[in-house]
Amino acid sequence: MSLFRVTTKRQVLSNGVRVEKGMSVEVVTNSIQTAEAKQKIADAFKQKYGIDINKTGVLSAMSINLDIQKVS
């Protein structure tokens, strides 16, 4: 298992959900590209910021919208 820091690259306003540039969460997963990892990212944003990032489409275009760094 690895720790990843996921940070938004840009502001997104979609379906009534606002995501600001620079919002970040940390998730523990084996691979960041799996459906399970994407759900962990969404859950982390929900827990930390109270937003449903799935409504914005940010996770469907991860390379464009998110900066993902492996921490450990």
C-alpha positions as CSV (number, residue, x, y, z in Angstrom):
1,M,0.0,0.0,0.0
2,S,1.2,3.5,-0.8
3,L,0.2,6.9,0.3
4,F,-0.8,9.4,-2.4
5,R,-1.5,13.1,-2.1
6,V,-4.2,14.3,-4.6
7,T,-4.4,18.0,-5.3
8,T,-6.8,19.8,-7.6
9,K,-5.1,21.7,-10.5
10,R,-7.9,24.1,-11.3
11,Q,-11.2,25.5,-10.2
12,V,-14.3,23.5,-11.4
13,L,-18.0,24.4,-11.0
14,S,-20.3,21.7,-12.2
15,N,-23.7,20.4,-11.2
16,G,-23.8,22.9,-8.2
17,V,-20.5,21.6,-6.8
18,R,-17.5,24.0,-6.6
19,V,-14.0,22.6,-6.4
20,E,-11.2,25.1,-5.8
21,K,-7.7,24.9,-7.1
22,G,-5.3,23.6,-4.5
23,M,-7.7,21.4,-2.5
24,S,-5.9,18.3,-1.5
25,V,-6.5,14.9,0.2
26,E,-4.4,11.9,1.0
27,V,-5.4,8.3,0.2
28,V,-3.8,4.9,0.9
29,T,-4.1,2.5,-2.0
30,N,-2.1,0.1,-4.2
31,S,-2.8,1.8,-7.5
32,I,-4.3,5.2,-8.0
33,Q,-6.0,4.3,-11.4
34,T,-8.4,1.7,-10.0
35,A,-12.1,2.2,-9.5
36,E,-11.5,1.5,-5.8
37,A,-8.9,4.3,-5.6
38,K,-11.2,6.8,-7.3
39,Q,-13.9,6.0,-4.7
40,K,-11.3,6.5,-1.9
41,I,-10.5,9.9,-3.4
42,A,-14.1,10.8,-3.7
43,D,-14.7,9.7,-0.1
44,A,-11.7,11.7,1.1
45,F,-13.0,14.9,-0.5
46,K,-16.5,14.2,1.0
47,Q,-15.0,13.7,4.4
48,K,-12.6,16.7,4.3
49,Y,-14.5,19.3,2.4
50,G,-18.1,18.0,2.4
51,I,-18.4,17.9,-1.4
52,D,-19.3,15.2,-3.9
53,I,-16.4,15.4,-6.3
54,N,-18.1,12.7,-8.5
55,K,-20.7,15.2,-9.6
56,T,-18.0,17.5,-11.1
57,G,-16.4,15.0,-13.5
58,V,-13.0,15.7,-12.0
59,L,-12.3,12.0,-11.5
60,S,-13.1,11.0,-15.1
61,A,-10.3,13.2,-16.3
62,M,-7.8,12.8,-13.5
63,S,-4.6,13.7,-15.5
64,I,-6.1,17.0,-16.5
65,N,-7.8,18.0,-13.2
66,L,-5.6,16.4,-10.5
67,D,-2.0,16.4,-9.5
68,I,-1.2,13.0,-7.9
69,Q,2.0,12.5,-6.0
70,K,3.2,9.4,-4.3
71,V,4.2,10.3,-0.8
72,S,5.4,6.9,0.4
